Amino acid sequence: MQLTLWTYEGPPHIGAMRIAASMTDLHYVLHSPQGDTYADLLFTMIGRSRKRPPVTYTTFQARDLGGDTAQLFQDSVNNAYQRFQPKAMIVGASCTAELIQDDPGGLARALTLPIPVIPLELPSYQKKENWGASETFYHIVRGLVAVDKSISAQQYQENRTASKQEGQKPTCNILGPTALGFRNRDDVQEIQGLLESMGIEVRVVAPLNASVSDLSKITKADFNVSLYPEISQLTCTWLNKTFGQPFTKIIPIGTKATRAFIEEVAQLANLNPESTLANQEERAHWYAKSVDSTYLTDKRVFIFGDASHVIAAAKVAAEEIGFKVVGLGTYSREFAREVREAAKLYDVEALITDDYLEVEQKVSELAPDLVLGTQMERHIAKRLGIPCAVISAPVHVQDFPARYSPQMGFEGANVLFDTWIHPLMMGLEEHLIMMFRDDFEFSAKAAPSHLGHAAPPESSQPKTSQISVASPSPIKINAGEAISSSIDSLWAADAEKELGKIPFFVRGKARRNTEKFAVEHGISHITIETLYDAKAHYGR
């Protein structure tokens, strides 16, 4: 076990809570001590939910451990049913309650409630949040869907085809979106609109905003759209194996992937995709080819997050915008193989870890022009002075925007382009700043423009700066050599002055690169020549 200050995923019962909070008439009874009720804040404060999640905690205390905690759990289940009247219930234990081994599933079944009660066995010390959400969704679907074992998957498929009326639209389900998912609300709206424009009826969206009744009818659709494989792949695989329901494999993030998704869906629905493809306005695709955007070509980008978003983001970055992927990784160990295969396309080694310090070290070593990641990568990039955009959960409150902001579909491609380009400096903007770099407003000594034209008094003494590399401790740079935070060498006054002519938005990176270059080449005194040698070295 590792003690950490921050984690990409919570324990599996948080994943179960995400499923329960997504649905409209499902309730979760969680056997847990008082401290485990913190999870409510994830939904109300970060996810901006209008109501607390449908979870009842047993909240046993230390003094209860000497008594009958099993009875406490059963009382909590009964009270929850009487108070909330759910159509189905899931029961389980938190990581702490798992240690007392009360068997919530058996205790709940003994109550013989008049609704389905689905037990969850989520190993809190071996698995994590997304796995818990996937398992929970899978067990809920299995618990609510009636299966006739005398009928094969092929027969189920034939029966659906035979029961279709002439002229009836093809049907599908959208599976995978959940509470706390990254832009899931808007992705569903975008993809549902896209499917309906193709003439496909969306029967069920689950688990987000789905009812127990919806899930019981999930097998009636012709196929499933697996929107977030981390959550939906297990369930989609079972539905395919048991009921002959095929499911999509392409994640529609980016212009090219969305076009491929339309073609895949059209094949499953036996439709012609040409009219749908011809009617789409692909602004992001054209913008990426515009004159100013060509300045973005070969910008070095590091990508980290959940597997689906990382793989998709790498393709968009490399194939649609022109970035160079210099690193990618994921905390989703269940999808490590897929991420490693994706990494081979860019000649990089995938970083598979849930330790944010390892991610920070890799970002520091690579010194990319842009970081695409989670909320933690946003913090890492800020500390290192690198532009960043968030592409994946876990996220903070600002990544649950009030506006419509999908990541998927053609509009999602537009959002990606705008979001990723915004932190970078465009060519025309850089040209203007360079042109007016000696103007008082662009001077390094200028006060903020909203405070007027007052500038702080200049020192009569030339400034010198001790070489230091701003990086977390310990960070290894250049073949494993640890860079000390203090080196007995200084910038020459003329070199410092020349550095001040570099536009402010890249000046920090120029300083770091020059200092790194000096250390690697054993240079103890940085001159103008060193500054330009470093520029030539890193500009290759």
Backbone hydrogen bonds, N-H to C=O, Kabsch-Sander energy under -0.5 kcal/mol:
donor,donor_aa,acceptor,acceptor_aa,energy
14,I,11,P,-1.7
15,G,11,P,-0.8
16,A,12,P,-1.9
17,M,13,H,-1.9
18,R,14,I,-1.9
19,I,15,G,-1.6
20,A,16,A,-2.4
21,A,17,M,-3.0
22,S,18,R,-1.0
23,M,19,I,-1.3
24,T,210,A,-2.2
27,H,88,A,-1.7
28,Y,54,P,-2.4
29,V,90,I,-2.5
30,L,28,Y,-0.6
30,L,56,T,-3.0
31,H,29,V,-0.6
31,H,92,G,-3.0
32,S,30,L,-0.8
34,Q,60,F,-1.0
36,D,33,P,-1.1
37,T,34,Q,-1.5
38,Y,35,G,-1.1
39,A,36,D,-0.9
40,D,37,T,-1.5
41,L,38,Y,-1.9
42,L,39,A,-1.3
43,F,39,A,-0.7
43,F,40,D,-0.9
44,T,40,D,-2.0
45,M,41,L,-1.9
46,I,41,L,-1.4
47,G,42,L,-1.9
49,S,43,F,-2.8
55,V,53,P,-2.5
56,T,28,Y,-2.8
58,T,30,L,-1.9
59,T,32,S,-0.5
60,F,32,S,-1.5
64,D,61,Q,-1.1
65,L,61,Q,-0.7
65,L,62,A,-1.1
66,G,63,R,-0.8
67,G,64,D,-1.9
69,T,67,G,-0.9
72,L,68,D,-1.4
73,F,69,T,-2.0
74,Q,70,A,-2.2
75,D,71,Q,-2.5
76,S,72,L,-1.8
77,V,73,F,-2.2
78,N,74,Q,-2.4
79,N,75,D,-2.6
80,A,76,S,-2.3
81,Y,77,V,-2.2
82,Q,78,N,-2.5
83,R,79,N,-2.3
84,F,80,A,-2.6
85,Q,81,Y,-1.9
87,K,25,D,-2.3
88,A,25,D,-1.0
89,M,116,P,-2.4
90,I,27,H,-2.7
91,V,118,I,-1.9
92,G,29,V,-1.9
94,S,31,H,-2.5
98,E,94,S,-2.0
99,L,96,T,-1.3
100,I,97,A,-1.3
101,Q,97,A,-0.6
101,Q,98,E,-0.8
107,L,103,D,-2.1
108,A,104,P,-2.3
109,R,105,G,-2.2
110,A,106,G,-1.6
111,L,108,A,-1.4
112,T,109,R,-1.6
118,I,89,M,-3.3
118,I,116,P,-0.5
120,L,91,V,-2.3
122,L,120,L,-0.6
124,S,122,L,-1.0
126,Q,123,P,-1.3
127,K,123,P,-2.1
129,E,10,G,-1.8
132,G,128,K,-2.4
133,A,129,E,-2.4
134,S,130,N,-2.5
135,E,131,W,-2.7
136,T,132,G,-2.2
137,F,133,A,-2.4
138,Y,134,S,-2.3
139,H,135,E,-2.6
140,I,136,T,-2.3
141,V,137,F,-2.4
142,R,138,Y,-2.5
143,G,139,H,-2.1
144,L,140,I,-1.4
145,V,141,V,-2.3
149,K,147,V,-0.8
151,I,148,D,-2.0
156,Y,152,S,-2.2
157,Q,153,A,-2.0
158,E,154,Q,-2.4
159,N,155,Q,-2.6
160,R,156,Y,-2.0
161,T,157,Q,-2.0
162,A,158,E,-2.5
163,S,159,N,-1.7
164,K,160,R,-0.6
164,K,161,T,-0.8
168,Q,165,Q,-2.1
172,C,201,E,-2.1
173,N,223,F,-1.4
174,I,204,V,-2.7
175,L,173,N,-0.6
175,L,225,V,-2.8
176,G,206,A,-2.3
179,A,18,R,-0.9
181,G,178,T,-1.4
183,R,181,G,-0.7
184,N,181,G,-0.8
187,D,183,R,-2.3
188,V,184,N,-2.4
189,Q,185,R,-1.5
190,E,186,D,-2.4
191,I,187,D,-2.8
192,Q,188,V,-2.8
193,G,189,Q,-1.9
194,L,190,E,-1.9
195,L,191,I,-2.6
196,E,192,Q,-2.4
197,S,193,G,-1.9
198,M,194,L,-0.9
198,M,195,L,-0.6
199,G,196,E,-1.3
200,I,195,L,-2.0
201,E,170,P,-2.9
203,R,172,C,-3.1
203,R,201,E,-0.8
204,V,172,C,-0.6
206,A,174,I,-2.5
206,A,204,V,-0.5
208,L,177,P,-1.5
209,N,22,S,-3.0
210,A,207,P,-2.0
215,L,211,S,-1.8
216,S,212,V,-1.5
217,K,213,S,-0.8
217,K,214,D,-1.2
218,I,215,L,-1.4
220,K,217,K,-1.7
221,A,218,I,-0.8
222,D,171,T,-0.9
223,F,171,T,-1.0
224,N,246,P,-2.4
225,V,173,N,-3.3
226,S,224,N,-0.7
227,L,175,L,-2.2
227,L,225,V,-1.3
228,Y,175,L,-0.9
231,I,228,Y,-2.2
232,S,228,Y,-2.6
233,Q,229,P,-1.7
236,C,232,S,-2.9
237,T,233,Q,-2.5
238,W,234,L,-1.8
239,L,235,T,-2.5
240,N,236,C,-2.1
241,K,237,T,-2.4
242,T,238,W,-2.6
243,F,239,L,-2.3
244,G,240,N,-1.2
245,Q,239,L,-1.3
248,T,224,N,-1.8
253,I,251,I,-2.6
254,G,252,P,-0.6
258,T,254,G,-2.0
259,R,255,T,-2.1
260,A,256,K,-2.3
261,F,257,A,-2.4
262,I,258,T,-2.3
263,E,259,R,-1.9
264,E,260,A,-2.3
265,V,261,F,-2.9
266,A,262,I,-2.5
267,Q,263,E,-1.8
268,L,264,E,-1.9
269,A,265,V,-2.4
270,N,266,A,-0.7
271,L,266,A,-2.9
277,L,273,P,-2.5
278,A,274,E,-2.4
279,N,275,S,-1.2
280,Q,277,L,-1.0
282,E,280,Q,-0.8
283,R,281,E,-1.2
286,W,282,E,-1.5
287,Y,283,R,-3.3
288,A,284,A,-2.2
289,K,286,W,-1.3
290,S,287,Y,-1.5
294,T,290,S,-1.1
294,T,291,V,-0.8
295,Y,292,D,-1.4
296,L,293,S,-2.2
297,T,294,T,-1.4
298,D,322,G,-3.7
299,K,296,L,-2.0
301,V,324,K,-2.6
302,F,370,L,-2.2
303,I,327,G,-2.4
304,F,372,L,-2.5
305,G,329,G,-1.2
310,V,306,D,-2.3
311,I,307,A,-2.6
312,A,308,S,-2.0
313,A,309,H,-2.6
314,A,310,V,-2.3
315,K,311,I,-1.5
316,V,312,A,-2.2
317,A,313,A,-2.9
318,A,314,A,-2.4
319,E,315,K,-2.9
320,E,315,K,-0.6
320,E,316,V,-1.8
321,I,316,V,-1.6
322,G,317,A,-1.0
323,F,317,A,-2.6
324,K,299,K,-3.1
325,V,323,F,-0.6
326,V,301,V,-2.3
326,V,324,K,-0.7
327,G,301,V,-1.0
329,G,303,I,-1.6
330,T,351,L,-1.9
331,Y,305,G,-0.9
332,S,305,G,-0.5
333,R,331,Y,-1.5
335,F,332,S,-1.7
336,A,333,R,-1.5
339,V,335,F,-1.8
340,R,336,A,-2.5
341,E,337,R,-2.1
342,A,338,E,-2.0
343,A,339,V,-2.4
344,K,340,R,-1.3
345,L,341,E,-0.6
345,L,342,A,-1.2
346,Y,343,A,-1.5
347,D,344,K,-1.1
348,V,343,A,-1.8
350,A,348,V,-0.5
351,L,328,L,-1.9
352,I,350,A,-0.7
353,T,330,T,-1.7
353,T,351,L,-0.7
356,Y,354,D,-0.7
358,E,355,D,-0.8
359,V,355,D,-1.4
360,E,356,Y,-2.4
361,Q,357,L,-2.1
362,K,358,E,-2.2
363,V,359,V,-2.5
364,S,360,E,-2.3
365,E,361,Q,-2.3
366,L,362,K,-2.5
367,A,363,V,-2.3
369,D,300,R,-2.1
370,L,300,R,-1.6
371,V,387,P,-2.1
372,L,302,F,-3.1
373,G,371,V,-0.5
373,G,389,A,-1.9
375,Q,394,P,-2.6
378,R,374,T,-1.5
379,H,375,Q,-1.6
380,I,376,M,-2.5
381,A,377,E,-2.8
382,K,378,R,-2.1
383,R,379,H,-2.1
384,L,380,I,-1.7
385,G,381,A,-0.7
385,G,382,K,-0.7
386,I,381,A,-2.8
389,A,371,V,-2.2
391,I,373,G,-2.8
392,S,373,G,-1.1
399,D,396,H,-1.9
400,F,397,V,-1.7
405,S,403,R,-0.6
409,G,252,P,-2.8
412,G,408,M,-1.1
413,A,409,G,-1.8
414,N,410,F,-1.5
415,V,411,E,-2.2
416,L,412,G,-2.6
417,F,413,A,-2.3
418,D,414,N,-2.4
419,T,415,V,-2.9
420,W,416,L,-2.8
421,I,417,F,-2.3
422,H,418,D,-1.9
424,L,421,I,-1.5
426,M,424,L,-0.6
427,G,292,D,-0.8
430,E,426,M,-2.5
431,H,427,G,-2.4
432,L,428,L,-2.3
433,I,429,E,-2.3
434,M,430,E,-2.7
435,M,431,H,-2.2
436,F,432,L,-2.1
437,R,434,M,-1.1
439,D,436,F,-1.8
442,F,439,D,-1.3
443,S,439,D,-0.6
443,S,440,F,-0.6
446,A,443,S,-1.7
447,A,454,A,-0.7
451,L,448,P,-2.2
452,G,449,S,-1.4
467,I,489,S,-1.4
470,A,468,S,-0.6
471,S,469,V,-1.2
477,I,481,E,-1.9
481,E,477,I,-0.7
481,E,478,N,-1.5
482,A,480,G,-0.5
483,I,475,I,-0.8
484,S,482,A,-0.6
487,I,467,I,-0.8
489,S,487,I,-2.4
490,L,524,S,-0.5
491,W,465,S,-1.0
492,A,526,I,-2.8
496,E,492,A,-2.6
497,K,493,A,-2.1
498,E,494,D,-2.2
499,L,495,A,-2.5
500,G,496,E,-1.5
501,K,498,E,-1.3
502,I,499,L,-1.5
506,V,503,P,-1.8
507,R,503,P,-0.9
508,G,504,F,-0.6
510,A,506,V,-2.3
511,R,507,R,-2.4
512,R,508,G,-2.3
513,N,509,K,-2.8
514,T,510,A,-2.3
515,E,511,R,-2.5
516,K,512,R,-2.6
517,F,513,N,-2.6
518,A,514,T,-2.5
519,V,515,E,-2.2
520,E,516,K,-2.5
521,H,517,F,-1.6
522,G,519,V,-1.2
523,I,518,A,-2.9
524,S,522,G,-0.6
526,I,490,L,-1.6
527,T,525,H,-0.6
531,L,527,T,-2.1
532,Y,528,I,-2.2
533,D,529,E,-2.3
534,A,530,T,-2.5
535,K,531,L,-1.8
536,A,532,Y,-2.2
537,H,533,D,-2.2
538,Y,534,A,-2.5
539,G,535,K,-1.0
540,R,537,H,-0.8
